[in-house]
């Protein structure tokens, strides 16, 4: 089963979610969470807190 969002070649769905769920709150120094895609479940995983700080780096 392919997630329909993967068929959206411009990727705007997840970009918008990233901006609203992570980047805007981070910029405003508010707590935020992010849900990664769980490929086995075919759905978004449970929200995980984004660590507070001055720089946001993806270590995945």
C-alpha positions in Angstrom: 0.0 0.0 0.0 1.4 3.4 -1.0 0.6 6.5 1.0 -1.2 8.9 -1.2 1.1 11.7 0.0 4.0 9.9 -1.7 2.2 10.4 -5.0 2.2 14.1 -4.6 5.6 14.9 -6.3 6.0 18.4 -4.9 5.8 17.1 -1.3 3.9 20.1 -0.1 1.7 18.1 2.4 4.6 17.2 4.7 6.4 20.5 4.1 3.3 22.4 5.4 2.9 20.1 8.3 6.6 20.5 9.2 6.3 24.3 9.1 3.2 24.4 11.2 4.0 21.7 13.7 7.8 22.2 14.2 9.4 25.3 12.6 6.9 28.0 13.6 6.7 26.9 17.2 10.5 26.5 17.3 11.0 30.0 16.0 8.6 31.3 18.6 10.4 29.3 21.3 7.3 27.3 22.1 7.1 23.6 22.8 6.3 21.5 19.7 5.9 17.9 18.6 6.4 16.1 15.3 4.9 12.8 13.9 7.1 10.8 11.6 5.6 8.4 9.1 5.3 4.9 10.3 5.8 2.8 7.2 4.7 -0.5 8.8 1.5 1.0 10.2 0.8 3.1 7.1 0.0 6.1 9.3 1.6 8.9 11.3 3.3 7.7 14.5 2.6 9.1 17.9 3.7 12.7 18.4 7.3 13.1 19.7 8.5 16.2 21.4 11.0 18.4 19.6 13.8 19.4 21.9 14.1 23.0 22.8 17.2 24.9 21.7 18.6 27.6 19.5 19.5 25.4 16.5 17.3 22.6 15.1 19.3 19.7 13.6 17.9 16.4 12.2 20.0 13.5 13.5 18.1 10.8 11.7 
